[in-house]
Amino acid sequence: MTTVAMSSAAADTAFRHQSSCLHQHHCPSGGLPLKPLPSVQQRCPQGSFHHLLIHQTPSAATAASSSPDRVFNFAAGPATLPENVLLKAQSELYNWNGCGMSGGATTQFAAVPLNLCSPDDVVDYVVTGSWGDKAFKEAAKYCKPKTIWSGKSEKYTKIPTFDALEQTPGAKYLHICANETIHGVEFKDYPKPAGESTLLIADMSSNFCSKPVDVTKFGVIYAGAQKNVGPSGVTIVIIRSDLIGNAQPITPVMLDYKIHADNNSLYNTPPCYGIYMCGLVFEDLIAQGGLSEVEKKNVKKGGILYDAIDGSKGFYRCPVEKSVRSLMNVPFTLAKPELEAEFIKEAAKEKMVQLKGTDRLAA
Ligand SMILES: Cc1ncc(COP(=O)(O)O)c(C=O)c1O
C-alpha cells in the first residue's frame, strides 16, 4: 500500500512526504525572530467567543551572538543556543540528511474529555480510521465514550451518511476525525449533533488550513501542527470560550485549557522555533490568497492524482469511496503487489521517498 500525503501549505511541493513543511522556508541570517502567537480571542458571528490556544512542548532557542546584528538574550525561559549549532541547523534545514525532514495531537485525545466531561458523561465517537479509534480508546479513561459508527469492517474506506448516525441522547459531544491521515477518508461536510447542547469536536490534524472551516460549528477543533502548518511539537486548539474552565480535577496542568488561555499560551517554555515556523506558514497561506485559494489548489492537485489512479485501467487502485476521498492523503495499491517494490525504487529515482504506506491500511 502506498500513500501520497499532500501538504496544503506547500502547494508547489505537493508530492513530497507528509511532514514537509520545513523545506520551503529559510531561516533569516541565523537569527530567530520571535513572534509568539498568543492566545487569541475572537468574536464569532453568533456572539460566542473562541480561543485559539497554541499548545507547546518545551524546547530551547533564541539568539545571541558575536555577530553585530544579533542581540544578547537574557530571558529566563528559552536560552541561547551556541552559534555554531544554529548555523549548522540553518544549513541543514532545507534538506536534513537528504530526507526533506520536518507530536502533540495525541495529547488532545485525553485533553478533550478531561476538559469537557465528568467521568460519567457519555460522548459519541464516529470512528472512520485509526486516528479516530485511538481518540476513542483514550477517551475511555476519562468518560464513557460510545462508538456510534465504525468503518472498520469496510477497512475504513467510508464516511457514514449523517442520518445513519444513531447519536446518544444527552451525549456531551460528538467526536470526528476530519481527515484520516492513514486511510485517506475526509469529511466533506460536518454532522450536526442531535442534542441542543451536544458539542461537535474535530481532530483536524491532517487537513487544518487546507480549506476554509466555519469554526462556529465546533466546540473544539484541534490539530497537530506537523502536517500543514509547522514542525511537530506545536498543537493548535480552537475552543469556544465558554467551554474553558471545567476541567476534571485530575487534569494535568499542561492539558488544562484554562491554564493555557489564562497564560496566553505561555504557561510553560514555548517551542519558539516551532511557533516561528507556524507564523511563516500562516503568512505564506495569506500570501497565496487565503484558505479558499489554497482549497482550489488542493482540489486541482487531488484531481490530477485521483484521475491518474482511476484512469490507469486498474494498474493503480484507490480503495476509498469516491465522494469522501481525502485531498490530503491519497492511499493507493498496485494491482500486482509484486510491482510495489519496483514502484518504490523507481519513485526514489525521481526523488519521491517515503511512499510506502503502512500495514495499518490492511486493518
Ligand atoms: C489525524 C491525526 N490525529 C492525530 C495525530 C497524532 O498527532 P501527534 O503525532 O502530533 O500526537 C495524527 C498524526 O499524524 C494524525 O494524523
The ligand as a Tripos MOL2 file, in Angstrom:
@<TRIPOS>MOLECULE
LIG
   16    16     1     0     0
SMALL
NO_CHARGES

@<TRIPOS>ATOM
      1 C1         -5.4190   12.7840   12.1820 C.3       1 LIG1
      2 C2         -4.3250   12.6760   13.2130 C.ar      1 LIG1
      3 N1         -4.6550   12.8000   14.5100 N.ar      1 LIG1
      4 C3         -3.7280   12.7260   15.4770 C.ar      1 LIG1
      5 C4         -2.3980   12.5370   15.1730 C.ar      1 LIG1
      6 C5         -1.3990   12.4440   16.2810 C.3       1 LIG1
      7 O1         -0.6090   13.5620   16.2650 O.3       1 LIG1
      8 P1          0.7460   13.6380   17.1170 P.3       1 LIG1
      9 O2          1.6860   12.6900   16.4790 O.co2     1 LIG1
     10 O3          1.1060   15.0610   16.9770 O.co2     1 LIG1
     11 O4          0.4180   13.2540   18.5070 O.co2     1 LIG1
     12 C6         -2.0070   12.4230   13.8340 C.ar      1 LIG1
     13 C7         -0.5860   12.2320   13.5000 C.2       1 LIG1
     14 O5         -0.1860   12.0620   12.4020 O.2       1 LIG1
     15 C8         -2.9910   12.4830   12.8300 C.ar      1 LIG1
     16 O6         -2.6630   12.3630   11.5400 O.3       1 LIG1
@<TRIPOS>BOND
     1     1     2 1
     2     2     3 ar
     3     2    15 ar
     4     3     4 ar
     5     4     5 ar
     6     5     6 1
     7     5    12 ar
     8     6     7 1
     9     7     8 1
    10     8     9 2
    11     8    10 1
    12     8    11 1
    13    12    13 1
    14    12    15 ar
    15    13    14 2
    16    15    16 1
@<TRIPOS>SUBSTRUCTURE
     1 LIG1         1 GROUP 0 **** ****
